[in-house]
Amino acid sequence: MWYQGFIDFVFFALSTALVVIAIVFVVGSFFSLLAKAKQEVTKLAAGKLEINKIGDEYKSTKEQILETLLDKKEYKKFVKEQKKIDKQEKPKQRKFIINFKGDIHASQVEDLRNEVTAILAVAVADDEVVVRIDSPGGVVNGYGFAAAQLERIRQAGITLTVCIDQVAASGGYMMSVVANKIIAAPFAIVGSIGVVGTVPNIRELLEKNGINVEMHTSGEFKRTLTTVGENTEEGRKKFKQDLENIHELFKKHILAYRPNLDMHKVATGEYWFGKDALELGLVDEIRTYDDYLIEFLDNHYSVYEVSYVRKKDKGFIKSKLAMIKKTITSFLYARKIM
């Protein structure tokens, strides 16, 4: 028949694709150690600490708008009053702002580490650190380390406030719960206290195309589930047990900071919007970051935004391919996701 050649071509293409996938997997595994070493070098890439005094910018913007809105007489009066206020003694308490935008790997954690270290070098007990978190969560080790960075602020006796304008779910909430106070926008997504692990298995497809993969381990549970090998019921059971153990650690972590939470209600993996999260006790106040910041500025606090900025990677395509490889490797090796 006329379509027989087309069908044969499709099967040939699929077989070729499977062979290529298998080769890529083997090569990717071989170079995974090199990739990890490269990641460690990248973490140490040159960067610099930037400090921006937000109050000056806010004051300048306000004056610029009022100069347009008011007549000359009213504006002169405003400027005169402002000068009197500037001469008055300012509150000694300082506010430090950190922004954390998280991906599945919590890649910004190294920058967070530098930012926290810089603030702790100068902050005193009366100061406050405000962390803006925007993250849907990700790998356990990455977000656990990020939460540990915020814990350093608490241990130093400095007030820590977290602001959630859009999302702080799962690992993002693991970070947020460390704070003395959590502020969330009305429709911010909060919660998702759970753990998920996904492992694709293409063993049967490989075998149908004449590709056999042998996997040898030392230690009964060195590899619970595998992408290319044969999975066992014992391995599946252990994998699920690992997920449950991580979930228990997650719940204990939350209860350490919010002992009055009903974990039967909130640790189901569900998420809530800000107002519902307030009723459940997951957050303390419904408000946006901007409102909180303007309150500082109107009360003449000194507000500093602290950020650690790294040099941009000139090899754009190379860096993007490395990120794709990192994501695929995490997926294939069943890293637990929060």
N, C-alpha and C positions, 0 to 999 in steps of 0.2 A: 504494500500500500504506500501511497505518497507520503503519509505521515510517519512511516516506520523509521525513516532516516532521521527525522526530527526527534523522535522519542529516543533513538539510540544516542543522538548527540547530547540530549538533555541528561541522560544517565551518565554519559562520559564526563560531562561538565561537572555533575554532582560528585562523581567519584574523584575527579581531579581536585575539586574543592576540599573534599574530606582529607585527601592526602596532604594537601597544602596546610590545612588546619592542624593536622597531626605534627607536621614538621615544624610549624610555627610554635606549637605548644612545647615541643622538645627543646627547640632552640631558646625559646623564651625562658624555660626552666633553667637551662644552662647558664643563661646570662642574668638570671634574677639576682644572684649575689653581687654581680658587678653593678646592677641597677641600684641595689640597696646602698652600696658603697658610694655611688654617685650622688644619691639622695643626701647622704650625710655630708658630702662636700658642699652640696647646694645649700644646705642649712647654714653653713658657715660663710656663705657668700657675703661679700662686703655690703654693708648697709649703714644707715645713719639714723640717729634719733632726731625726730622733729618735734618741736614744742610750739604750739600756736596759742597765744593768749586770746581767747574767744571774746572776752569782754570788750576789748578795744574795737573789734570789728562790729559788734552789736551796737556800741555807742555811736560809732561813725555812721552806720546805716540809719539809726534812729534820727540823728541830727540832720542827715541829708533829706530824709522824708519830711521832717517838720519844717525845714527851711522852705520846702515847696508848698506845704499846706498852710503855714502861718503867714500873716503879714509881717513886715519888717519889725514893727514895734513888739508884737507878740514873740517873735523869734528871738529878739535881743533880750527880752525878759527871760525866756527859757534858758538862753546861754548863760545869763548872769546867775540864775538859780543853780544851773548845772555846775558852774565854777565853785559856788559855795559848797555844794555837795561833795565835789572832788577834794576840797580842802578838809572835809570832815574825816575823822578816823574811820578807816575801812575795817570790816570784820577780818579777824586774823585767820579764820578758817579758810582753807583753800580747797578748791574742787578740781579733781583730775579726771579727765574724760579719756576712755579707751573704747575703740570700736573693734568688735570682733565679728567678722562675717565668715561663717563656717561652711566648709564643703564636706564631702563624705570622709575625707582623711583628716579633718581638722588641721589643714595645712598651715593655717595662720598661727598655730600654737607657738612656734619658735619666735615669731614677732611678739606675741603676747608675753612670752617669757621675758624678753628684753624690755618691754614696756613696763611690766610689773617691777622688774628689778630696778629700773630707773626711778620709778615713783617711790619705791620703798627706801631708796637712798636719801630722799629729802623729806618725805612725808612725816607728819607727827600725828599724835592721837586725835587731835581736833579736826584733822582734814577728812575729806571724803573722796572715795574713788567711785566713779560712775562708769559702768561697763554697758555699752550698747551691744546686745547680742542679737544676731540674725542668723539662725542656723536650724536646719531640719534634723540635725544629728548625723551620725556616721559610725566609724569604727570605734570599738570600746576603748582600746588603748589610747587613741588620739584624744578623745573627749575626756577620758579619765585624767590624762595629763593636763589638759586645759583647765579642768575643774581644780586640779591641784595647784595651778598657778594662782587662781582666785583665792584659794584657801590660804595662800601665803599672806594675802592682804588681811584676812580675818585674824590670822595668828599674830600679825603685827599690831593688832588692836586698833586698826583703822576701819571706819565705817565703810561698808561696801554696798552699793546699790546697783541693781541690774535693771535696765530698761529694755522692754521688748515691744517694738513697734509692729513687727510683722510675724516672725516665727521664732520660737525657742522650744523645739520639740525633741524628745528623746535625749540624745547627747547634749543638745542645746539646753534642755531643761536641767540635765545633770550639772551643767555649769551654773545655770541661773540660781539653783536652789542653795548654793553656797552663800548667797548674799544675805545681808541683814534685812534688806527690803527688796521686793520685786515689784516693779511698776510695769503694767502692760496696757497697750492701747485696747480700745473696746473690742476690736475684731482680730487681735493678735492671736495666733495659733500657739497653744501651750499644752504640754503634757506628752502624750505618746510614750508612756513609761512602759517599755517592753523591749524585747530583743528578737531579731530575726536573722536567720542564716540560710542562704540559698546555695546549692551546689548542683550545677548541670552535670549530666552524665551522658557521654556519647559512646560508651563502650560498644553497644550493639551496632551502631552505625559503622564504627571502625571495623568490627569483625566482619560485617557484611561485605566490606570492601577489601578484605584480606589483610587488615592491619591489626596485629596483636600487640598489646602493651603489657609488659610485666612490671609489677611493682613489689619491691621487697622492703620491709621495714624491720627495725629492731625496737621492741616495745609494743605491747598489745594494742595500744591506742595511739601510736605515733601518727597514723592517718585514719581518722574515723570514717570519713566519706571521701571518695576520690572522683575526679572528673572523668578519667579514662579507664580506671580499673573496675573490678566487681565489688559492689557494696554489699555489706552483710547486715543482718538484723541487729547483731551486736554493735556494729559500727553506728547504725542509725540510732539505736537506743542511747549510746554514749554521746552522740552529737546533740540529741535532744536534752540529755542530762546537762551537758555543758551550757546550753541555752538557759535552762532553768537556774543553774548556779549563778550565771551572770545576772539574770533577772533578780535573784535574791540579793545579790550584792548591790544592784542598782537601788532596790527598795530600801535596804539598810542605809545606803548613802543618803537618800532623801529623808528618811526618818531621823537621821542624825541632826538635820537642820530644821525639819518641820515635823516634830514628834506628834502633833495633833492631827495629822492627815489620816483619813480613812483609806488605807492602802487597798482594801477590797474594792473600793469605788474608783480610785484613780490609777491603779497599777494594772489596768486591763489592756494597755496598748492604745487606748483611745486618746483623741486629742479634743480640746475644748477651746472655744473662743474666750477672749479676755473676761467678759462679764460673768460667764459661767465658771471660768477658772477662779474668779474671785470668790464666788459662793462656795466652791469646793476647798478653798484655802490654798490653792496653788500659787496665787499671787496676792499682793497686799493692797494694791491701789490701781484704779483705772485712770490712766493718764498717759499722754504722749511724752516722749523724750523732750520735744521742743518746749512744751509747757513747763516741764521740770527745769530745763536749762534757763528759760527766761526768768523764772522765779529767782534763781541764783543771781542773774545779772541785775534784776531790778532791786535786789537787796545788796548790790555792790560787792558781791564776793569776787575774788580773783579766780577765774576759771581757765584751766589750761588743758588743751587737747594734746595728748601724748601719742605719738605713733612712730613705729620703727619701719623705715622705708628702705627697701633693698633696690639695688640697681636692676634695671630691666634687662631680661635675657635677650641679647641680640638675635640669638637663633630661635626665632618665633616658631617655625615649623618643627624644629627639633624638640623644643620644650613641650609643644602640644602633643607630639607623638609619644614623648616620655610620660606625659600625664595619662594618655589613653592606655599605654602599656601598664602603668601602675594600677589603673582602675580595673583592667581585665584581669591582671594577676591577683588582685584582691578578691575578685569575684570567683575565679577558678579555685583559689585556695581557701574558700569558705571562711573568710574573716567575719566575725560576728558583728552585726550592724545594730546600732541602737537608734 
